[in-house]
Amino acid sequence: MTEIESVCPGVERLSLRTPTLLPATETNTYFVTHGDEFYVIEPATPYEPEQAALIGAIREKIRSGLTLRGAIVTHHHGDHIGAAMRVREAFSTPVIAHRETRTRLRDRVTTDGELDEGQTLFDGEVEVLHTPGHARGHVCLRQREGRWLVAGDMVASVGTILIDVEDGGDMADYLAQLERLADAVEGVVLPAHGAPIERGAERLRHYVAHRLAREAKVLAAVSDGWRTEDELVARAYDDTPREVWPIAARSARAHLQKLVREGRVAFDGARWRAE
Ligand SMILES: [Zn+2]
């Protein structure tokens, strides 16, 4: 899809092909407009001609009289930043991200400004929420009355969100932030991958319940003695196809890290066991 689509008042979506985690193949770039100014959220695609479509869409907005205030990236992952440098250079506009994201992007993307919890865009109209868990520097943007939430990779309507402890992921933080977002949004949740999610709070709570159900399976898999990662993945993910187990193992590690921290699981350096 290389057409801009209006998703709610003040927000438009342009979904473009990116190197992302299958079955997702695209990342949404959002245009958030207030008055005669706008931000580009997730200048994501590294590919031509998708970058050309993005640049053309921005140029069209500027031609219509709007001023571009900056390009915001929700976090550092490669499927969210591919056009950041191109947009920065084409429009002499700042690339803005959380400081943890800026640190991780240092060698790939020049960033110019920082976003953190408590800051706002457009004089309070849009709030910045720092939502670590999927990535340490992850931010979401919330319309101040909760009418919409640009959710980055906190939730997806295509594919699943990977919590990778080797890349700063943290399951406990992630679940806490999902609960907080569920309380913060009244309207639509706008994920980085896939269509807008109506009744967003409901979906966010469903996500938390789904993760906790999986965590209960991980815990059950180590309840009868020491288990290696392969053994516990085969048990805890027995309802998923074998080919996803390598990815499942990374999720299992995130659950195990949380369970060990909570004192519910022991780790001997190679195997896990319920306490
Ligand atoms: Zn991500």
Residues whose N, C-alpha, C, O or C-beta is under 5 A from the ligand:
A	BS01	ZN	H77 D153
